Amino acid sequence: MLRSSLPITTDSVSNSVSSSIYSLPRDVIHSIAAGEVVDSLAAVVRELIENALDAQATHITLALWPDQGRVQVADNGTAMALENLHRAAIPHSTSKIRTQADLWQVNSLGFRGEALHSLAQVAQLEICSRPPWAESGWRVTYSAQGEPLATTPTALAPGTVVTVTDLFGDWPARRERLPTLPRQLSQVQRVIHHCALAHPTVTWAVQVGDRPWLAITPSPTTRGIVPQLLRAVSESDLQDGWQAAPWAVGEDNSLENLPLKAGIYGLIGLPDRCHRPRPDWVKVAVNGRIVTVPELEQAVVNAFRHTLPRHRYPLAFVHLTVPPSAIDWNRRPDKSTLYLHRLDQWTALCQSYFEALLGRHAADLPDASQQQRVTQLLKTAEPSSAYGDANLSDELPYRDRPGRLRAIAQVHNRYILAEQPDGLCLIEQHIAHERVLYERLQAQWQLVPLTTPVVLEGLRENQLEQLERLGLAAEEFGPNRWAIRAAPEPLRDRPDLPDAILELSLGGDLDTAQVAIACRTALRNGTPIDLATLQTLLDDWQQTRNPRTCPHGRPICLTLSESSLARFFRRSWVIGKSHGIE
């Protein structure tokens, strides 16, 4: 990728006039991975857009004529003087690095000096550019070798316009292998969306032929971009935040403090409102570029465990700001992946940060904008049973009781009707209690001895191993029989203890066992509860870390705000108007 812009640093603008393009030394060329691969319309768009972003552009306009193999990208970023325009498409010519040491301090999206040269080889390349200090700009066309063919003065606003025409015109085999037009446009859209997510303060305008196609308005953070890309999502469905990273890799591979700007930005779709059938919206960006890092993506997914329904995936975006010395971009020519130093520590940081982000403002309940997407309450299938009122008053270790909800009544012995400062809430009692018990078990896991051991028959080897992992060692107690002499504390006095232990022997890890115990011991729907107990349950539920969903991912609460009630009843606050007084 090539452009006479500076890396993304705070002093880029002040130094833009003195930035010059030079051919890289041979030793630097040999240290760089293979040159840019321009194999599609989307690849052309990606290279030109990243050049514009490196030039500090805040407004990027893209025009496409796919049937003609034509692409034009115009930006208002740092432009090129005439001498730089003449060197722009020469192989391995760039203003972004000079020496081998610069390869380990890459601050820009492009640095290899091959993008424009590659474009000149597969298409007709023209660049118009005018620096802000120049009275007029210049138009330069290039040969297939990247040498300037013609130079003419031109009038244009400060910035740069790059036009690629007749893409693969001299490469018929490659042109024939291009996908269908809808597929090509889908690939281009993905490139634009990814760049917009990683650079939310940029304005984007895209047209196909003479018709507008995409428009993305800028936002201070990615939270304002996602609703423009996913029309079913609103900003109120999202939660974001930023955290400084506590460590980084120094030149001697030791831990050292990062600059203040280094850290992690995270954005999530609230799990009771947004989830996906595929992990297509678990996205990771590093220093302004969305990349594929399976370890980081899996860490984000793990943070949502037990907050989403089965076979559903989160909407999540993480953007790492990493010291350039901690990244090696020379893994693939398109830089779609990278080598990240201390990957295990960044992975742990991502998972813990997203777990904290899920718990932020946990006492806040979904607002009225969610109601149009909630079509029905989950109907649980548990039969009524006389469990009695459980002890709901145990203190949880996470935060003080907020006391924002006031229990009003129990509806159908299943739902808690509660009043909040601005409206009403309907809380499903079983899964709210399940969330409370699950987090209590996470904080206080305890095995207690049994007065009378539980005897089970016909256990398989994997079941015995599972009980051993949970600390419930089974002793041989006759032919094909085993005795269990301890149990998790919540199960100790239950009449269905043998069934519960048998269920645990069929599960997975400790966390899975805790989910199963919480579900089994939670208040059953159909159980009548007095008002004081309802209030205690509400108080305990509000102080959990993830109150929006149960450990299985089901939504717990449905809210109706005062503003929604007013709209439904067509209530006006103008005195006398509702009574027909003029």
C-alpha positions in Angstrom: 0.0 0.0 0.0 1.4 3.4 -0.9 0.5 7.0 -0.2 2.5 10.1 0.7 0.7 10.5 3.9 2.2 10.0 7.4 1.4 7.3 9.8 -1.5 7.8 12.2 0.2 9.9 14.8 -0.5 13.2 16.5 2.1 15.1 14.6 1.1 13.8 11.1 -0.5 17.1 10.0 2.3 19.3 11.0 4.9 17.2 9.2 2.7 16.5 6.1 4.5 19.2 3.9 7.9 17.6 4.4 6.8 14.0 3.8 8.5 12.5 0.8 8.3 9.2 -1.1 11.5 7.2 -1.6 12.4 3.8 -2.9 13.1 1.4 -0.2 16.6 -0.1 0.2 17.1 -3.6 -1.0 17.6 -5.1 2.5 14.3 -3.6 3.6 12.5 -5.0 0.5 13.8 -8.4 1.3 12.5 -8.2 4.9 9.0 -7.5 3.8 6.5 -10.2 3.0 5.3 -10.8 -0.6 3.8 -7.8 -2.3 0.2 -6.8 -2.4 -2.2 -9.2 -4.1 -4.9 -7.4 -6.1 -7.3 -10.1 -7.0 -10.7 -8.5 -6.8 -12.7 -5.3 -6.8 -12.8 -5.5 -3.0 -9.0 -5.6 -2.8 -8.8 -2.5 -4.9 -11.2 -0.7 -2.7 -9.4 -1.8 0.4 -6.0 -0.6 -0.7 -7.3 2.8 -1.8 -9.4 3.3 1.3 -6.6 2.4 3.6 -4.4 4.9 1.8 -7.0 7.6 2.4 -7.2 6.7 6.1 -3.4 6.8 6.4 -3.7 10.3 4.9 -5.8 11.4 7.9 -8.9 11.7 5.7 -12.2 12.6 7.5 -14.4 12.3 4.4 -14.1 9.5 1.9 -16.2 9.2 -1.2 -16.1 6.0 -3.2 -17.6 5.5 -6.7 -17.9 2.1 -8.4 -18.6 1.0 -11.9 -18.1 -2.8 -11.5 -19.2 -3.6 -15.1 -16.5 -1.3 -16.4 -13.9 -2.4 -13.9 -13.7 1.2 -12.6 -13.1 2.4 -9.0 -12.6 6.0 -7.8 -11.8 7.0 -4.3 -11.7 10.7 -3.3 -10.6 12.0 0.1 -9.8 15.2 1.9 -6.7 13.9 3.6 -3.0 14.9 3.3 -2.3 15.1 -0.4 0.9 14.6 -2.6 3.1 17.2 -4.2 4.1 16.7 -7.8 7.5 15.1 -7.0 5.8 12.5 -4.8 3.1 11.8 -7.5 5.9 10.9 -9.9 7.3 8.3 -7.5 4.0 7.1 -6.1 3.5 3.9 -8.3 7.2 2.9 -8.5 7.6 -0.6 -6.8 8.6 -0.5 -3.1 8.2 3.3 -2.9 6.7 4.7 0.2 6.8 7.6 2.7 5.9 5.4 5.7 9.0 3.5 6.4 12.7 4.0 5.7 14.8 1.4 7.4 14.4 -2.2 8.8 13.8 -0.8 12.2 10.7 0.9 10.9 9.2 -2.5 10.2 8.8 -3.0 13.9 7.3 0.4 14.5 4.5 0.5 11.9 2.0 3.2 12.7 0.1 3.1 9.4 -2.2 0.8 7.7 0.1 0.5 4.7 3.9 0.5 4.5 5.1 -1.9 1.8 5.0 0.5 -1.1 3.4 -2.1 -3.4 -0.3 -1.3 -3.6 -0.3 1.5 -6.2 2.3 -0.3 -8.3 0.2 -3.5 -8.2 -2.9 -1.5 -9.3 -0.9 0.0 -12.2 0.0 -3.5 -13.4 -3.6 -4.8 -13.5 -5.5 -1.6 -14.5 -5.1 2.0 -15.8 -4.1 4.1 -12.9 -4.6 7.9 -12.5 -4.0 10.1 -9.4 -5.1 13.7 -8.9 -3.8 15.4 -5.8 -3.5 18.9 -4.3 -1.8 19.6 -1.0 -3.6 22.3 1.1 -0.8 24.8 0.6 -0.8 24.5 -3.2 -2.9 26.8 -5.5 -3.8 23.9 -7.8 -3.4 20.2 -8.1 -1.8 17.7 -10.6 -3.2 14.8 -12.6 -0.7 12.0 -13.3 -1.3 8.8 -15.3 1.0 5.8 -15.0 2.4 3.0 -17.1 2.0 -0.7 -16.2 5.5 -0.4 -14.6 4.3 2.5 -12.4 6.3 5.2 -14.3 4.4 8.5 -14.9 3.1 8.8 -18.5 1.4 12.2 -18.5 1.3 15.1 -16.1 -1.3 17.9 -16.3 -2.4 20.6 -13.9 -6.0 20.2 -12.6 -8.4 22.1 -10.4 -9.7 20.2 -7.4 -10.2 20.7 -3.7 -7.3 19.8 -1.3 -7.0 16.1 -1.1 -6.6 13.2 -3.5 -8.6 11.4 -6.1 -7.4 8.0 -7.3 -9.1 6.4 -10.3 -8.6 2.8 -11.4 -10.0 1.9 -14.8 -10.3 -1.3 -16.9 -9.5 -3.5 -14.0 -7.9 -6.8 -15.3 -8.5 -5.6 -18.8 -5.2 -7.2 -19.9 -5.8 -10.2 -17.6 -8.8 -12.0 -19.1 -8.3 -15.2 -17.1 -8.5 -13.3 -13.8 -11.5 -11.3 -14.9 -13.4 -14.4 -15.9 -12.8 -15.8 -12.4 -14.3 -12.9 -10.7 -17.5 -13.7 -8.7 -20.9 -12.4 -9.7 -21.7 -8.7 -9.4 -23.8 -9.1 -6.2 -21.0 -11.1 -4.7 -18.4 -8.5 -5.6 -20.5 -5.7 -4.1 -21.1 -7.7 -1.0 -17.3 -8.0 -0.6 -16.9 -4.3 -1.1 -19.5 -3.6 1.5 -17.7 -5.7 4.0 -14.5 -3.8 3.4 -16.3 -0.5 4.0 -18.1 -1.7 7.0 -14.9 -2.9 8.6 -13.1 0.3 7.9 -16.0 2.3 9.3 -16.1 0.3 12.5 -12.4 0.8 13.1 -12.5 4.5 12.1 -15.9 5.8 13.4 -15.0 9.5 13.0 -14.9 9.3 9.2 -17.7 10.2 6.9 -18.4 7.6 4.1 -20.3 8.1 0.9 -20.5 5.3 -1.7 -22.3 5.2 -5.0 -22.6 2.4 -7.6 -22.8 3.9 -11.1 -24.7 7.1 -10.7 -26.9 6.0 -7.8 -26.1 6.4 -4.0 -25.5 3.0 -2.4 -24.1 3.5 1.1 -23.8 6.5 3.5 -22.2 6.3 7.0 -22.2 9.4 9.2 -19.4 9.8 11.7 -19.6 9.1 15.4 -17.3 9.7 18.4 -17.2 5.9 19.0 -18.2 2.7 17.2 -21.4 2.6 19.1 -22.9 5.2 16.7 -21.7 3.2 13.7 -23.2 -0.2 14.4 -26.9 0.9 14.1 -26.1 2.3 10.6 -24.8 -1.1 9.6 -27.5 -3.2 11.3 -30.8 -1.5 10.9 -32.5 -3.7 13.5 -30.1 -2.5 16.2 -30.4 0.8 18.0 -27.8 2.6 20.2 -29.8 1.7 23.3 -29.2 -1.9 22.5 -25.5 -1.5 22.8 -23.0 -1.0 25.7 -19.4 0.2 25.1 -16.4 1.4 27.1 -12.7 1.8 27.0 -10.0 0.6 29.4 -6.3 1.4 29.5 -4.1 -1.7 29.2 -2.1 -2.4 32.3 0.9 -3.8 30.5 2.7 -4.1 27.2 5.8 -5.7 25.7 9.0 -3.8 25.9 11.9 -4.2 23.5 13.5 -6.6 26.0 10.3 -8.7 26.1 9.6 -7.5 29.7 6.4 -6.0 30.9 6.2 -2.3 31.0 3.6 0.5 31.4 1.8 1.4 28.2 1.2 5.0 27.0 -2.1 6.4 28.3 -3.7 6.0 24.9 -3.0 2.2 24.7 -5.8 -0.1 25.8 -9.0 -1.8 24.7 -12.2 -0.5 23.4 -15.1 -2.9 23.6 -18.7 -2.8 22.4 -21.4 -5.4 23.0 -25.0 -5.9 22.0 -27.0 -6.5 25.3 -27.5 -10.2 25.3 -31.3 -10.0 26.0 -31.7 -7.9 22.9 -29.0 -8.7 20.4 -27.6 -12.1 19.4 -26.7 -13.8 16.1 -27.2 -17.3 14.6 -23.5 -17.2 13.5 -20.3 -15.7 14.9 -20.3 -13.2 12.0 -20.4 -10.2 14.3 -17.6 -11.0 16.7 -15.0 -8.6 15.3 -11.5 -7.8 16.4 -9.5 -4.7 15.3 -5.9 -3.9 16.1 -4.6 -0.4 15.6 -7.2 0.7 13.1 -7.5 -2.6 11.1 -10.0 -5.4 11.6 -8.1 -8.7 11.6 -8.7 -12.4 12.2 -7.3 -13.5 15.6 -9.1 -16.7 16.6 -7.8 -16.6 20.1 -9.2 -13.1 20.8 -12.5 -13.9 19.1 -13.0 -17.1 21.2 -12.2 -15.1 24.4 -15.0 -12.7 23.5 -17.4 -15.6 22.9 -16.4 -17.2 26.2 -17.3 -14.0 28.1 -20.9 -14.4 26.9 -21.2 -18.0 28.1 -24.5 -18.5 30.0 -25.8 -15.1 28.9 -27.0 -16.2 25.4 -29.4 -19.0 24.3 -27.8 -22.2 22.9 -26.4 -22.0 19.4 -26.5 -18.2 19.4 -23.5 -15.8 19.2 -22.9 -12.3 20.5 -22.7 -9.0 18.8 -19.3 -7.8 19.9 -16.5 -5.6 18.7 -13.1 -5.2 20.3 -10.5 -2.7 19.2 -7.0 -3.0 20.7 -4.6 -0.1 20.7 -1.2 -1.9 20.9 2.3 -0.5 20.8 3.7 -0.9 17.3 6.7 -2.8 18.7 4.3 -5.5 19.9 2.9 -6.3 16.5 4.4 -8.0 13.4 2.2 -7.3 10.4 4.4 -9.4 8.0 2.2 -12.5 8.2 0.0 -12.0 5.1 0.3 -9.5 2.2 -3.3 -8.2 2.9 -2.5 -7.9 6.6 -5.7 -9.6 7.5 -3.9 -11.4 10.4 -0.8 -10.6 12.4 1.6 -11.8 15.0 0.7 -10.3 18.3 3.2 -10.5 21.1 1.9 -11.7 24.5 -1.2 -13.0 22.8 -2.2 -15.0 25.9 -2.2 -11.9 28.1 -4.3 -9.9 25.5 -6.7 -12.8 25.3 -7.1 -12.9 29.1 -7.6 -9.1 29.1 -10.3 -9.3 26.4 -12.3 -12.0 28.2 -12.1 -10.3 31.6 -12.9 -6.9 30.1 -16.0 -8.1 28.3 -17.2 -9.9 31.4 -16.9 -6.6 33.2 -18.7 -4.8 30.3 -21.6 -7.3 30.6 -21.9 -6.4 34.2 -21.7 -2.6 33.8 -24.8 -0.8 34.8 -26.3 -4.2 35.6 -29.1 -2.8 37.6 -30.4 -0.9 34.6 -33.3 -2.6 32.9 -34.2 -2.7 29.2 -35.9 0.5 28.0 -39.0 0.8 25.8 -37.1 0.6 22.6 -36.7 -3.1 23.2 -40.4 -3.7 23.4 -41.1 -3.7 19.7 -38.5 -6.5 19.3 -39.8 -8.7 22.2 -42.7 -10.6 20.6 -43.4 -12.9 23.5 -42.3 -14.0 26.9 -40.5 -17.3 27.2 -42.9 -20.0 28.4 -41.0 -22.4 30.7 -42.0 -26.0 30.9 -41.3 -26.7 34.6 -44.4 -28.2 36.3 -45.6 -26.7 39.6 -44.1 -28.3 42.7 -44.1 -27.5 46.4 -40.6 -26.4 46.9 -41.7 -23.8 49.4 -40.2 -20.3 49.7 -36.5 -20.5 49.3 -34.1 -18.5 51.4 -33.6 -15.4 49.2 -32.1 -13.1 51.7 -28.5 -14.3 51.5 -26.1 -11.5 50.8 -24.4 -11.5 47.4 -20.8 -10.3 47.3 -21.0 -7.9 44.3 -22.7 -4.6 45.0 -25.0 -2.9 47.4 -28.7 -3.5 46.9 -29.9 -0.8 44.5 -33.6 -1.1 45.5 -34.9 0.5 42.3 -37.8 -2.0 41.8 -40.8 -2.3 44.1 -42.8 -5.6 43.9 -46.5 -5.0 43.4 -48.0 -8.4 42.7 -47.4 -11.9 41.5 -49.1 -12.7 38.1 -50.3 -16.3 37.4 -47.8 -17.5 40.1 -45.2 -17.0 37.5 -44.3 -13.4 36.9 -43.4 -10.6 39.3 -45.1 -7.3 38.5 -42.8 -4.5 39.7 -42.7 -0.7 39.6 -39.6 1.1 38.5 -38.9 4.9 38.7 -40.1 5.2 35.1 -42.6 2.5 34.3 -43.4 -1.1 35.0 -41.5 -4.4 34.8 -42.5 -8.0 34.4 -39.9 -10.4 35.8 -40.1 -14.2 35.3 -39.6 -15.5 38.9 -37.9 -18.9 38.1 -35.2 -17.6 35.8 -34.5 -14.5 37.9 -34.0 -16.8 40.9 -31.9 -19.1 38.8 -29.6 -16.2 37.9 -29.3 -15.3 41.6 -28.4 -18.9 42.6 -26.0 -19.4 39.8 -23.9 -16.4 40.7 -24.1 -17.4 44.4 -22.8 -20.8 43.5 -19.9 -19.2 41.5 -18.9 -17.2 44.6 -19.6 -19.8 47.2 -19.1 -23.4 46.0 -19.3 -25.8 48.9 -19.6 -29.6 49.3 -21.1 -30.9 52.5 -21.1 -34.5 53.9 -24.3 -36.5 53.7 -25.8 -38.2 56.8 -27.1 -41.0 54.5 -25.0 -41.7 51.4 -26.6 -41.7 48.0 -26.3 -45.0 46.2 -26.3 -45.1 42.4 -26.3 -48.0 40.0 -25.0 -48.5 36.5 -22.6 -45.6 36.4 -20.3 -45.5 33.4 -16.6 -44.7 33.5 -17.1 -41.2 32.2 -19.7 -40.5 34.8 -17.4 -41.6 37.6 -14.7 -39.4 36.2 -17.1 -36.4 36.1 -18.1 -36.9 39.7 -14.4 -37.1 40.7 -13.8 -33.8 38.9 -16.6 -32.2 40.9 -15.2 -33.6 44.2 -18.0 -36.1 44.6 -15.9 -39.2 44.6 -17.9 -42.4 44.2 -17.0 -45.5 46.4 -17.8 -49.0 45.3 -20.8 -50.2 47.2 -21.5 -53.7 45.8 -21.8 -55.0 42.3 -22.2 -52.2 39.9 -23.2 -49.8 42.7 -21.5 -46.7 44.1 -22.0 -44.6 47.2 -21.8 -40.8 47.2 -21.1 -39.4 50.6 -21.0 -35.6 49.8 -23.1 -33.3 47.8 -23.2 -29.5 46.8 -24.8 -27.7 49.7 -28.0 -26.5 47.9 -28.8 -30.2 47.1 -28.2 -31.7 50.6 -31.8 -31.8 51.9 -33.7 -32.3 48.6 -35.9 -35.3 48.1 -34.6 -35.6 44.5 -30.9 -35.7 45.5 -30.2 -39.0 43.7 -31.6 -37.7 40.5 -29.6 -34.4 40.9 -26.3 -36.2 41.4 -27.0 -38.5 38.5 -27.6 -35.3 36.4 -24.3 -33.9 37.5 -22.5 -37.1 36.5 -23.7 -36.5 32.9 -22.6 -32.9 32.7 -19.4 -31.1 31.7 -17.2 -28.9 33.9 -17.9 -27.2 37.2 -19.6 -24.3 35.6 -22.0 -26.6 33.8 -22.8 -28.3 37.2 -23.5 -24.9 38.8 -25.9 -24.0 36.1 -27.7 -27.3 36.5 -27.9 -26.9 40.3 -29.2 -23.3 40.0 -31.9 -24.4 37.6 -33.0 -27.4 39.8 -33.1 -25.4 43.0 -34.7 -22.2 41.7 -38.3 -21.3 42.6 -40.6 -23.1 40.2 -43.2 -21.3 38.2 -46.6 -21.9 39.6 -45.4 -21.5 43.2 -47.3 -18.7 45.1 -45.0 -16.2 46.8 -45.8 -13.5 49.3 -45.0 -9.9 48.6 -42.1 -9.7 51.0 -40.4 -12.7 49.4 -41.0 -11.2 45.9 -39.3 -8.0 47.0 -36.3 -10.0 48.4 -36.0 -11.8 45.1 -36.1 -8.6 43.2 -33.4 -7.1 45.4 -31.1 -10.1 45.0 -31.6 -10.3 41.3 -30.8 -6.6 40.7 -27.4 -7.0 42.3 -26.3 -9.8 40.1 -23.5 -9.2 37.6 -25.6 -10.2 34.5 -29.3 -9.6 35.3 -30.5 -9.5 31.8 -30.5 -13.2 31.0 -30.5 -16.5 32.9 -27.5 -18.8 32.7 -29.2 -20.5 29.7 -29.4 -17.1 27.8 -33.2 -16.5 28.3 -34.4 -12.9 28.9 -35.5 -12.3 32.4 -37.3 -9.0 32.4 -39.8 -7.1 30.1 -40.2 -3.4 30.8 -42.7 -0.8 29.8 -41.6 2.8 30.3 -43.9 5.7 31.3 -43.3 7.3 27.9 -44.6 4.1 26.2 -47.6 4.1 28.4 -48.3 7.7 27.6 -48.1 7.1 23.9 -50.4 4.1 24.1 -53.1 5.9 26.0 -52.5 9.0 23.8 -52.0 11.0 26.9 -51.2 14.7 26.5 -49.6 16.8 29.2 -51.2 20.1 28.0 -53.7 21.2 30.7 -57.3 20.9 29.5 -56.5 19.6 26.1 -57.4 16.0 26.9 -60.8 17.3 28.1 -61.6 19.2 24.9 -61.0 22.6 26.4 -59.8 25.1 23.9 
